[in-house]
Amino acid sequence: MILPMMNNYHRRKNILSGYLKLLTTEPNEYSLRIIDLLCPIGKGQRALIVAPPKAGKTILLKQIAKSIVTNQPDISLILLLVDERPEEVTDFRRSVNAKVFASSSDSSRESHVRIASLVLDYAKCEVETGKNVVLLIDSLTKMGRAFNAVQPGSGRTMSGGVDIRALEIPKKIFGAARALEDGGSLTIIATILVDTNSRMDELIFQEFKGTGNMELVLNRELANHRIFPAINIQESGTRREELLFGRHTDKHYELRRLVNNLKPKEAMLTIIKLLDMYPTNRKLLSKISQTNLDDNEN
């Protein structure tokens, strides 16, 4: 059964809100530092983690969850795990102090659909009481597959066997992220799979591509070379990031220019070297102009 969504939530005014910083006291949390430096997340945003298999998406999602719990305890954190392995569900429940809702791979597709709808309604109720909520979803791809299997056929099928209406509700779920003018926000950070050799998965990705405010793209080649975090810096970014960076925008832009013309592997190794040199992002940004100058002189 697919539950109806509350209408009042969508009628309230949506605004641009504050910075959801993932900064940690651990200088070797490179993934989180890179997100804050190059593709920041704002409260109320829709963030996509675009991930090929074995590129580290589950570890990254767990790092994000732990950082939010540690550094922003006022945020209500919710995890939605759809069609994931039972042992991963157990690991999340044991390692992350958050509300974890899961329909694992040994559950029915109807269960996947039902829990996705219930979790969204729960998250929106939290927001309507004025809370700032972060909903982590793993993954939109598997959610899309489940809705495609359960959705009554419209008689029109797209490439890959996806019914033309199957992704309507998954897209509404992802699109529910917003910051309300009179208080409360829902930030959604969701993984989506690519390079799975599935036409259905590719179509699901294309339907969600460009619908977020932020995309973090993981790179399989980097992961194969055991370079982690395996982030493709050039393809990752946030729309209107200057609103989040504020007066430090120029510094962040200088850092991106430093690696923009490099290949993904060289860019990631350059960023890792800088993160090794400077234990905090603040120190790195304060030195970035000199670093850029020194590199140009060599």
Protein Blocks (a to p, Z undefined) as FASTA:
>chain_A
ZZdddfklmmpccdddddddfbdfblklmmlmmmmmmmccdehiacdddddehiopmmmm
mmmmmmmmmmmmmbccddddehiafklmmmmmmmpccddddddfkbcfklmmmmmmmmmm
mmmmmmmnopacddddddfklmmmmmmmmmccehiacehhiafklmmmmmmmmmmgccdf
kgpaddddddddehkopaklmmmmmmmgopambdcdddfklmmnopacdddfklgccehk
lmmnmmmlmmmmmmmmmmmmpcfklmmmmmmmmmmmpmbfklmmmmmmmmmmmmmmZZ
